[in-house]
């Protein structure tokens, strides 16, 4: 019995018990009414019990579980109430849907009474199963609104006298509460980054908050429940604020307190006036702080009581004194609730080794390239002793850190001891991309006990897992996971180490799918789509980096990623909201591209298929392709943009636009083929791997020419000794197209090469995250060692080796397409993908010609399953004929597989190749 089967049996047993108990409790109503289905994991806006959201029609979802195969929902009923007690009594005073005949169990927009700022709503749901039997109500969930309108925010943005440039700032506010507290919320936006304390306690676990944005357009605020941190009597708020991406500190916050007698009071950042007491400000011991540069902290400058309800001491040095904070010019953007998961410390690691390249210099190796920082622990030394930490991805031959590829990012943190007993320290307002930490100035000899590595990122959940019999494949998957994880920093960054860390839109075009197979990106990319919109120009053009800092404006036409966010969030989560919200901006971007396309041929491009192996790139270290024409890539993406816009217009019921853009797409396709299809050779553009695989992916190949194109592709790969010649974009298409068109073994061979260029080559050269270039480079210049743009090999693992795909015509994994490719060099694959309906699980193994395929399809969904098998051989399911098993029927034989349509449930197929 496989572990999977055992796990399912356990789950089955547990469910049986639940069902038995449920049946028992409903006996009075009669056995016939008991359902085998139950609703759990009630989510609102993709979150469990969120507070501080500002969606006016928050979307509700739930997961159904069942003890039987072939289960689905036929109706649902949602109750929303203003109190827990009312909900328990089924008094739905806010919204009652009644019984809605519908299979929809995700993304149901709230349509009840108008929602009020700062108010909590309680809800539950029950469903009817396929036999029309009602389940019990789910456990209750809740959501709580944030501050919905600008007028809910009182007070001002506060700042400081200008002579503290570079310092982090302490803000302090003392106030008193004279009644007992029922509840209290803090709403806060501290730019660039803040850390909130109340009465000496750090509040929450967000770090590097809020997420980066175009601050003149939009600023994210966070909401904290501070009921337990406040008390009757004297209280104090302390906030330390750093520069972050904004550049200098500014603070806006508000605490709303509800007392047990139901009266309310708000405390907020404001200049002194009749109703508020003073906010005070001073320079903190953070002497310098910068995202790229690092943080310098002098513990001798600590200011006692900065976050306590005490009177603040006057220091001897006037510049270090507390001053009244003053209102400052607002950053400009509207305050909106942060949608994406906050950045958090996700893991703490112990360094693997320490070396001493020269006296007093200690180099710690974490064994893993990552993003975050280091904490110094158990420090004892004289006041004024300064410890520095320099961060780097690689070492110089002499064993010291090599920071040359960080360009102007000095990536150095420093701590000066106060000399007061045992000390510890970690930075707050910087982060680094590194594997090595070089410690200098340490009092004594540091050991691994003196340093902890903090792995930091936006706290997205994993979206699944992938393991196989091939250790190299597993190591590649791990390498991509770490790279992706290092680059989720409220925006999808290109790299975490050098003076860049920007949301490069060209990389994201292919990275997005990989990112969504590895992490649940619904919230993160919803927020990022807003960021892109904020960077859009009046002429419709978007920017190469988002929020825009660098790179071209208008963006390269290969920056398809903006539209792909709309499309892939729809595919992965059934989300139509992003398409609706962004449709006009998508269209404006497409119209901009059109304005640059006389005769349907787009006339510009900058990066194209960026960063192919050196021999295929422009000379002199350029990352631009020598062989794949820039305008060919631009034109392909122009066609793709028109096509995506047309599809998204259909999704949100704009049939005229759908028709219009599909006609324009057809014209762009024709222009693409007229210019780039080479009928003599049977290939696109230069007939290389990138051109042919991209054309194939776009599905533009002239009818009847597919076979020649595939032959050319395969021949090219063979000529390059089964290695790729592609850059950041076409690498994805190469692996996918070879797999889909009869050359799955070739794709796998490319993916598992251990010689240059390839992922195995990176691993053989000590990589633990993906490089920016296929070459092993160090020193100055363009050579990040933690760059996700080459990571599409991981989505290839999930989509082709595990075979887990959403069905574009029934999105959100309501209907999945399970199509594993069994390739030479793999004996088994075990993968899961977490969908809004529950987990899809795949587990296949083969012994000689025999294949076992275990598939789990979530309740309320169906799937088309490709069971790899030779023609006219018998496929069994759970040891029985597929003809006699309910919930499954044979569709057709296709490309080496027998294809079945299956209902929800778990199936064990056996077949012969
Ligand atoms: C970024 C890349 C991006 C490129 C485009 C680089 O600096 O790091 O990820 O693709 O610029 O020019």
Boltz pocket constraint, residues with backbone or C-beta under 6 A from the ligand:
constraints:
  - pocket:
      binder: B
      contacts: [[A, 494], [A, 495], [A, 500], [A, 504], [A, 506], [A, 507], [A, 607], [A, 610], [A, 789]]
      max_distance: 6.0
